[in-house]
């Protein structure tokens, strides 16, 4: 495996922080840049984030926010339209929709025995067979073994606490004040759009690079 694998957590339209982080990373031609989904919504400029992702040839994974926008576009059903969705919907250009449509659910790096994903996986089940609804939304696992968001089951354990690998999983989606590093996973959504930080995790050296949010844009 040549070059670095660089994963970046949820950007949510924070284009200035994304641009600053990219400049700190000093990307080389053989690096692989993986964005862990939720490029869109909440922050100042979703379209500029997508432009930067395209410009730097990033592998951008499908997050729950992209999934909602795509579902709304296909169905026009308002049950899929939540905070900032319609505002983003109106701004997206044809090339942006094409970019969202092409987003894969996961990125696997067999040489490092790892998988990048937006939300995570249900422990005890083959990760490759898990549906988009689970792996873009999961934060915790309820007492029935179902994938839930933290707000739906506040007492339930985080899926990562139950994940015993392999593979090692790099994920976003669950905003925390600090990077959440366990033996078989690392969560790098450090809540940039909520005034936290935008985090990159670099392999093989397992190094973190972070930039602080310029302001609190959401929440």
Backbone bond lengths (Angstrom), bond angles and torsions (degrees), N, CA, C in turn:
res aa  C-N    CA-C-N  psi(-1)  N-CA   C-N-CA  omega(-1)  CA-C   N-CA-C  phi
1 X - - - 1.460 - - 1.520 109.61 -
2 X 1.322 116.91 121.81 1.455 121.39 178.76 1.517 110.30 -96.92
3 X 1.329 115.92 155.76 1.450 120.26 175.46 1.508 113.21 70.23
4 X 1.327 113.97 -177.25 1.463 121.17 -178.15 1.526 110.37 -101.01
5 X 1.312 115.67 153.88 1.461 121.85 167.02 1.523 106.18 -104.80
6 X 1.321 115.83 120.98 1.467 120.68 -176.24 1.520 108.17 -122.15
7 X 1.335 116.04 115.39 1.467 121.65 178.19 1.519 109.08 -103.48
8 X 1.323 116.59 137.97 1.465 121.92 178.77 1.521 109.17 -123.43
9 X 1.333 115.70 134.51 1.465 121.62 -178.36 1.520 112.88 -73.06
10 X 1.320 115.64 -173.71 1.465 123.70 -172.08 1.530 111.83 -56.37
11 X 1.334 116.12 122.46 1.469 121.70 -176.19 1.531 111.05 -92.92
12 X 1.324 117.77 -38.03 1.471 122.69 175.59 1.527 113.55 48.12
13 X 1.341 116.15 49.78 1.460 118.92 173.36 1.514 115.45 77.71
14 X 1.331 118.52 3.27 1.476 121.63 -178.27 1.528 109.87 -83.18
15 X 1.319 115.92 75.45 1.470 121.04 -170.22 1.519 112.47 -69.98
16 X 1.320 118.26 -34.18 1.472 119.47 -179.34 1.523 111.11 -67.88
17 X 1.316 116.23 -43.22 1.460 120.19 177.75 1.530 110.56 -65.40
18 X 1.316 116.81 -39.35 1.467 121.78 178.08 1.529 109.95 -62.13
19 X 1.328 116.62 -45.84 1.469 120.56 179.57 1.533 110.83 -63.16
20 X 1.318 117.05 -40.49 1.473 120.61 178.82 1.527 110.44 -64.08
21 X 1.329 116.27 -43.70 1.466 119.98 179.52 1.528 111.00 -63.29
22 X 1.319 116.57 -41.91 1.468 120.44 178.28 1.528 111.14 -60.00
23 X 1.323 116.56 -39.83 1.466 119.10 -179.98 1.524 111.28 -66.82
24 X 1.334 117.39 -36.23 1.463 121.16 178.02 1.532 111.61 -68.03
25 X 1.329 116.36 -31.63 1.465 120.73 -176.09 1.527 113.04 -74.70
26 X 1.333 116.23 -23.36 1.474 120.74 -179.96 1.527 111.16 46.65
27 X 1.319 115.25 63.80 1.460 121.54 -174.88 1.525 112.34 -61.23
28 X 1.324 114.16 139.63 1.456 121.41 175.18 1.537 108.77 -106.51
29 X 1.308 116.59 166.71 1.474 120.39 -173.69 1.531 112.73 -65.37
30 X 1.341 117.39 -25.75 1.470 118.23 -178.45 1.525 112.88 -98.88
31 X 1.324 118.15 7.71 1.465 120.86 173.37 1.525 110.00 -76.78
32 X 1.311 115.95 149.97 1.462 120.46 171.67 1.519 109.18 -113.58
33 X 1.331 115.43 120.45 1.455 122.17 -178.32 1.523 108.71 -100.96
34 X 1.334 116.74 119.31 1.460 121.33 -178.34 1.527 108.99 -117.34
35 X 1.336 116.13 117.81 1.467 121.58 177.04 1.517 108.40 -96.26
36 X 1.331 116.06 127.92 1.468 120.71 -167.86 1.532 114.67 -86.37
37 X 1.326 116.74 33.07 1.463 119.35 175.06 1.515 112.84 85.29
38 X 1.334 116.11 170.37 1.470 123.41 -174.51 1.523 111.15 55.39
39 X 1.331 114.44 52.03 1.462 120.18 170.61 1.522 109.91 -71.89
40 X 1.332 115.91 -21.73 1.468 122.95 -165.30 1.534 112.15 -105.12
41 X 1.351 114.18 168.70 1.471 124.11 171.10 1.533 114.12 70.91
42 X 1.327 114.05 157.43 1.474 125.06 169.91 1.527 114.52 75.64
43 X 1.327 117.31 -48.59 1.462 120.53 -175.89 1.516 112.59 -87.11
44 X 1.350 116.43 -173.19 1.456 120.28 -169.70 1.528 117.28 -70.25
45 X 1.354 119.67 -34.64 1.471 118.36 -171.22 1.525 112.00 -153.62
46 X 1.318 115.48 88.84 1.467 121.60 178.05 1.531 111.40 -59.39
47 X 1.318 117.25 -42.72 1.472 120.14 -175.32 1.525 111.13 -63.51
48 X 1.327 116.57 -38.95 1.476 119.23 179.33 1.527 110.42 -66.94
49 X 1.328 117.36 -36.24 1.471 120.37 176.38 1.526 110.16 -61.30
50 X 1.326 116.41 -45.53 1.468 119.70 179.72 1.528 110.50 -64.11
51 X 1.328 116.90 -38.93 1.472 120.36 176.38 1.530 111.26 -58.79
52 X 1.333 116.28 -45.82 1.464 120.91 179.80 1.528 111.21 -64.78
53 X 1.326 116.02 -40.23 1.467 120.21 178.68 1.532 110.40 -61.86
54 X 1.310 115.81 -44.04 1.461 120.64 179.98 1.529 111.06 -66.57
55 X 1.311 114.71 -43.35 1.467 121.24 -178.64 1.539 111.81 -60.29
56 X 1.334 116.07 -35.57 1.466 120.82 -177.90 1.534 112.51 -97.95
57 X 1.338 115.02 12.26 1.473 121.35 175.51 1.531 112.37 54.32
58 X 1.327 114.73 42.76 1.462 120.29 -179.79 1.523 111.11 -72.86
59 X 1.323 114.79 150.64 1.465 121.65 167.45 1.529 105.26 -92.03
60 X 1.319 116.84 108.44 1.462 120.34 -175.28 1.524 109.94 -103.98
61 X 1.336 115.56 121.02 1.461 121.30 -177.05 1.529 110.97 -87.02
62 X 1.315 114.89 156.16 1.467 121.27 -179.57 1.526 110.15 -76.49
63 X 1.333 115.32 125.19 1.455 120.96 173.74 1.517 110.85 -106.12
64 X 1.322 116.07 173.50 1.469 118.80 -179.96 1.524 112.03 -65.39
65 X 1.326 118.21 -29.01 1.468 119.72 178.91 1.526 111.37 -71.76
66 X 1.317 117.27 -41.07 1.477 119.15 174.50 1.525 111.01 -64.47
67 X 1.329 115.77 -40.59 1.468 120.11 -179.57 1.525 111.12 -61.00
68 X 1.329 116.24 -42.53 1.471 119.73 178.50 1.522 111.37 -62.42
69 X 1.339 116.48 -44.67 1.469 119.54 179.52 1.526 111.45 -60.87
70 X 1.325 116.23 -43.01 1.465 120.18 179.83 1.527 111.03 -64.73
71 X 1.325 116.83 -39.92 1.474 119.98 179.11 1.530 110.59 -66.52
72 X 1.313 116.05 -40.58 1.460 118.51 179.00 1.524 110.55 -64.90
73 X 1.329 115.57 -40.27 1.474 119.18 -179.92 1.527 110.84 -62.25
74 X 1.342 116.44 -37.94 1.468 119.58 -178.44 1.525 112.61 -76.34
75 X 1.323 116.76 -32.92 1.472 119.90 -170.10 1.523 114.29 -111.62
76 X 1.350 116.88 -22.89 1.468 123.21 -170.84 1.537 111.21 56.57
77 X 1.316 116.72 25.06 1.462 121.60 179.11 1.527 108.76 -88.68
78 X 1.326 116.27 119.28 1.468 120.87 -174.50 1.525 113.32 -67.04
79 X 1.328 117.83 -10.83 1.471 118.15 176.89 1.531 111.15 -65.83
80 X 1.328 116.43 -19.75 1.461 120.34 178.59 1.526 112.31 -89.90
81 X 1.331 117.70 -7.51 1.461 120.89 -175.15 1.524 109.87 -99.58
82 X 1.331 115.75 109.12 1.462 121.11 179.02 1.521 108.89 -114.06
83 X 1.353 115.90 -157.02 1.463 118.86 -172.18 1.530 111.70 -56.55
84 X 1.311 113.97 130.33 1.477 123.57 175.84 1.532 114.01 67.58
85 X 1.325 119.04 -2.43 1.465 119.87 -177.74 1.529 111.76 -62.25
86 X 1.332 116.64 -48.18 1.467 119.25 -175.56 1.527 111.23 -69.61
87 X 1.326 115.80 -34.60 1.466 120.65 176.55 1.533 110.06 -61.45
88 X 1.334 116.07 -44.16 1.466 120.55 177.49 1.524 110.31 -68.14
89 X 1.314 115.95 -42.89 1.463 122.24 -177.91 1.536 110.70 -52.62
90 X 1.322 115.48 -43.52 1.464 120.27 -176.59 1.528 112.78 -70.17
91 X 1.331 116.67 -21.41 1.468 120.03 -176.12 1.527 113.32 -94.41
92 X 1.318 117.53 -21.29 1.464 120.05 -174.45 1.526 111.72 -67.25
93 X 1.314 115.01 135.39 1.467 122.46 -178.61 1.531 109.20 -94.07
94 X 1.332 118.24 165.24 1.472 119.76 -179.76 1.522 113.10 -53.42
95 X 1.341 117.60 -40.14 1.464 119.53 -179.74 1.535 111.75 -68.73
96 X 1.348 116.25 -25.93 1.473 119.43 176.83 1.527 110.20 -71.86
97 X 1.315 116.24 -42.45 1.469 119.29 177.75 1.526 110.80 -61.58
98 X 1.323 116.12 -40.38 1.469 119.67 177.59 1.525 110.43 -62.06
99 X 1.327 116.03 -37.67 1.465 120.80 179.31 1.533 110.54 -65.53
100 X 1.329 116.49 -44.51 1.478 120.63 178.80 1.527 110.96 -63.59
101 X 1.317 115.99 -42.18 1.469 120.40 -178.46 1.528 112.11 -62.08
102 X 1.323 115.94 -28.86 1.471 120.19 -175.42 1.535 112.66 -89.38
103 X 1.328 117.81 -1.46 1.468 119.98 -175.39 1.529 111.34 -67.23
104 X 1.339 117.82 126.34 1.467 119.75 174.42 1.532 110.64 -78.98
105 X 1.324 116.26 163.35 1.464 121.14 179.08 1.526 112.04 -80.43
106 X 1.307 116.38 -33.51 1.468 120.08 -175.78 1.524 109.95 -140.85
107 X 1.321 114.95 161.66 1.457 121.11 170.25 1.515 107.51 -132.75
108 X 1.328 116.22 119.52 1.457 121.11 -176.54 1.525 110.25 -104.22
109 X 1.324 115.56 138.80 1.457 121.46 173.84 1.527 108.15 -123.42
110 X 1.354 117.44 88.43 1.464 120.70 -174.88 1.524 113.28 -58.27
111 X 1.328 117.84 -32.79 1.470 120.25 -178.13 1.525 111.47 -62.51
112 X 1.333 116.23 -27.58 1.466 120.73 179.29 1.532 111.88 -106.39
113 X 1.332 116.27 2.85 1.463 122.01 -178.53 1.533 111.25 53.69
114 X 1.331 114.89 48.20 1.461 117.75 -178.40 1.525 111.29 -139.32
115 X 1.336 113.20 160.33 1.462 122.11 177.37 1.524 108.18 -133.35
116 X 1.316 116.58 136.91 1.462 122.49 172.13 1.528 108.10 -101.30
117 X 1.331 115.99 141.52 1.462 121.22 -176.04 1.525 107.68 -155.67
118 X 1.327 117.57 161.96 1.464 118.72 179.49 1.525 111.78 -74.82
119 X 1.331 116.44 -61.29 1.461 119.90 -172.56 1.514 114.41 -96.46
120 X 1.331 116.44 -53.62 1.460 120.98 -178.47 1.516 111.18 148.52
121 X 1.318 115.00 -161.71 1.468 120.94 -176.73 1.521 110.68 -136.15
122 X 1.319 114.49 153.87 1.465 119.90 170.57 1.519 108.09 -75.94
123 X 1.325 118.38 122.10 1.463 120.52 178.17 1.525 111.39 -62.44
124 X 1.323 115.88 148.26 1.459 120.52 175.55 1.511 114.81 86.39
125 X 1.337 117.01 0.26 1.465 120.82 178.34 1.529 108.72 -126.31
126 X 1.328 117.46 148.67 1.477 119.22 179.01 1.530 110.33 -58.72
127 X 1.315 116.61 124.43 1.465 119.19 -174.47 1.516 112.84 -64.78
128 X 1.335 116.70 -30.50 1.461 120.13 -177.42 1.524 113.24 -67.23
129 X 1.329 116.31 -22.19 1.471 119.00 -175.53 1.528 113.11 -98.92
130 X 1.312 117.04 3.69 1.464 118.86 -176.21 1.526 110.86 -82.29
131 X 1.333 117.11 139.91 1.470 120.80 -173.15 1.527 112.51 -79.28
132 X 1.323 114.26 163.10 1.468 121.29 -179.01 1.521 111.79 -55.97
133 X 1.327 117.62 -39.59 1.464 120.57 -178.12 1.520 111.73 -59.67
134 X 1.331 116.42 -34.37 1.473 120.01 178.31 1.518 110.04 -77.48
135 X 1.322 117.23 -54.35 1.456 118.21 -167.09 1.530 114.18 -78.82
136 X 1.324 117.77 -12.80 1.467 118.45 172.89 1.532 111.61 -92.57
137 X 1.332 118.46 -16.97 1.471 120.25 -172.78 1.525 114.50 -114.34
138 X 1.328 118.86 -23.43 1.462 119.94 -170.03 1.534 112.41 -60.74
139 X 1.319 114.65 133.64 1.461 121.48 169.50 1.531 110.03 -125.28
140 X 1.342 114.57 -43.00 1.467 120.07 -179.38 1.526 109.31 -131.15
141 X 1.340 115.54 168.88 1.467 122.28 177.17 1.528 107.76 -119.37
142 X 1.344 116.24 119.72 1.471 118.99 -176.18 1.526 111.21 -78.55
143 X 1.324 115.78 178.69 1.471 120.33 -173.84 1.520 112.68 -65.92
144 X 1.346 116.66 -17.49 1.467 120.45 176.40 1.532 112.37 -92.34
145 X 1.320 115.92 6.30 1.459 119.29 -179.67 1.516 113.99 78.41
146 X 1.343 116.66 17.93 1.464 120.85 -178.18 1.531 110.68 -95.62
147 X 1.334 115.63 148.15 1.466 121.62 175.87 1.524 109.50 -73.34
148 X 1.328 116.64 130.30 1.462 121.58 179.47 1.522 110.28 -138.36
149 X 1.334 114.84 164.20 1.458 120.41 167.84 1.523 107.80 -87.87
150 X 1.322 116.62 159.74 1.474 119.96 -177.73 1.518 112.40 -58.87
151 X 1.325 116.51 -36.43 1.467 119.41 -178.97 1.524 112.44 -67.23
152 X 1.330 116.68 -25.50 1.476 121.01 -178.38 1.530 112.08 -81.92
153 X 1.332 117.15 -26.26 1.469 121.26 -178.10 1.530 108.03 -147.49
154 X 1.356 116.18 74.71 1.457 119.87 -170.48 1.527 115.15 -62.41
155 X 1.326 117.23 -23.18 1.464 119.89 -178.24 1.532 112.34 -92.19
156 X 1.314 116.95 -7.49 1.470 120.50 -173.81 1.529 110.68 -75.51
157 X 1.350 116.60 151.53 1.464 119.70 179.39 1.525 111.88 -73.30
158 X 1.326 114.86 149.27 1.464 120.47 173.69 1.525 109.20 -61.83
159 X 1.330 116.57 142.37 1.471 119.69 179.92 1.529 110.13 -57.70
160 X 1.337 116.82 -35.69 1.468 120.45 -177.10 1.532 111.42 -65.71
161 X 1.326 116.67 -29.23 1.466 119.71 177.91 1.529 111.65 -67.13
162 X 1.323 115.79 -21.31 1.476 121.01 -178.06 1.526 112.26 -103.22
163 X 1.313 116.66 -6.47 1.470 121.72 -174.81 1.520 109.44 -84.71
164 X 1.332 117.01 120.20 1.468 119.95 -176.81 1.528 112.72 -112.64
165 X 1.347 116.01 11.28 1.462 120.98 174.83 1.522 113.33 54.95
166 X 1.345 118.25 -172.58 1.457 122.74 -16.68 1.528 110.94 -72.42
167 X 1.306 118.96 167.08 1.445 129.08 4.62 1.529 112.51 -84.47
168 X 1.341 114.85 170.91 1.460 121.91 167.85 1.525 106.83 -72.21
169 X 1.343 117.47 138.49 1.465 121.25 -175.43 1.534 110.37 -118.89
170 X 1.317 115.34 128.79 1.473 121.75 171.33 1.528 106.63 -106.60
171 X 1.339 116.17 125.77 1.470 118.78 -172.36 1.527 111.14 -144.10
172 X 1.338 115.14 166.12 1.463 122.62 175.78 1.525 109.41 -119.90
173 X 1.339 116.14 -134.12 1.465 124.45 167.45 1.525 116.29 71.83
174 X 1.305 119.14 -38.84 1.460 121.07 -179.67 1.528 107.87 -101.47
175 X 1.354 116.81 100.47 1.465 118.45 -175.98 1.523 111.67 -70.38
176 X 1.316 114.29 132.63 1.469 121.50 177.07 1.526 108.52 -137.49
177 X 1.319 115.49 160.39 1.465 119.88 178.98 1.527 111.53 -69.18
178 X 1.328 116.34 -29.29 1.462 121.52 -177.99 1.527 109.82 -130.17
179 X 1.312 116.32 158.65 1.469 121.89 172.08 1.535 108.60 -58.80
180 X 1.345 116.05 138.39 1.471 120.95 -176.00 1.525 108.47 -109.02
181 X 1.332 115.74 94.60 1.466 121.41 -173.22 1.521 110.33 -104.01
182 X 1.340 115.17 123.04 1.457 122.46 175.35 1.532 108.36 -123.28
183 X 1.338 116.36 -179.67 1.463 118.88 -177.25 1.523 111.93 -61.10
184 X 1.345 116.64 -38.52 1.468 119.87 -173.04 1.530 113.91 -115.96
185 X 1.328 116.95 14.19 1.466 117.79 -179.94 1.525 110.21 -163.32
186 X 1.329 113.95 161.15 1.458 120.06 170.26 1.527 108.28 -143.65
187 X 1.332 115.70 126.23 1.462 122.41 177.70 1.518 109.18 -99.32
188 X 1.335 117.07 121.92 1.466 120.03 -172.84 1.527 113.40 -119.97
189 X 1.345 117.64 22.97 1.463 119.32 169.72 1.528 106.93 -85.24
190 X 1.330 115.65 100.74 1.461 120.23 -179.25 1.531 111.18 -106.38
191 X 1.338 114.87 33.55 1.474 123.45 164.26 1.528 114.49 58.52
192 X 1.314 116.77 46.66 1.469 120.23 178.87 1.521 111.52 -55.31
193 X 1.327 117.13 -47.53 1.466 120.60 -174.64 1.527 111.75 -66.56
194 X 1.325 117.08 -19.57 1.466 122.14 177.82 1.532 111.65 -96.17
195 X 1.336 116.08 14.49 1.452 119.62 178.01 1.517 113.99 95.01
196 X 1.326 117.24 9.50 1.464 121.64 -179.84 1.519 111.54 -88.78
197 X 1.325 115.39 -127.35 1.463 120.52 -179.27 1.522 110.45 -131.98
198 X 1.333 115.53 157.00 1.451 121.66 170.89 1.530 106.47 -101.81
199 X 1.344 115.33 126.94 1.464 120.79 -169.87 1.518 112.15 -116.85
200 X 1.329 114.88 136.08 1.465 122.39 169.77 1.524 108.07 -114.10
201 X 1.332 115.69 139.34 1.466 122.56 176.50 1.520 106.83 -117.29
202 X 1.326 116.02 122.52 1.464 121.44 -170.68 1.519 110.35 -111.64
203 X 1.322 115.00 127.73 1.457 121.63 176.17 1.538 108.88 -117.33
204 X 1.337 118.70 151.28 1.465 125.98 11.53 1.519 115.57 -85.00
205 X 1.350 118.93 -3.58 1.471 117.54 -173.26 1.527 114.73 -77.23
206 X 1.350 117.58 -7.21 1.471 122.16 178.31 1.529 111.16 58.45
207 X 1.308 114.61 44.76 1.467 121.02 -177.32 1.520 110.28 -105.86
208 X 1.328 116.21 144.44 1.460 122.15 177.48 1.523 109.70 -104.31
209 X 1.328 115.65 138.99 1.463 121.94 170.05 1.522 106.15 -127.75
210 X 1.335 116.50 131.25 1.461 120.03 -176.20 1.520 111.15 -134.09
211 X 1.333 115.16 149.26 1.467 120.24 169.46 1.529 107.98 -126.14
212 X 1.310 115.11 144.93 1.468 119.96 -179.35 1.526 109.77 -81.02
213 X 1.316 115.31 145.97 1.468 120.34 175.15 1.529 109.10 -64.79
214 X 1.318 115.31 142.31 1.463 119.57 177.39 1.520 111.73 -69.76
215 X 1.319 115.86 -28.46 1.456 121.23 177.56 1.528 108.76 -162.65
216 X 1.325 115.13 176.26 1.467 119.97 174.05 1.525 106.96 -91.15
217 X 1.317 116.76 116.16 1.469 120.59 -176.05 1.533 112.24 -95.35
218 X 1.322 116.72 -21.19 1.472 120.57 -171.24 1.524 109.43 -151.55
219 X 1.357 115.41 145.99 1.458 120.37 172.28 1.514 113.70 81.42
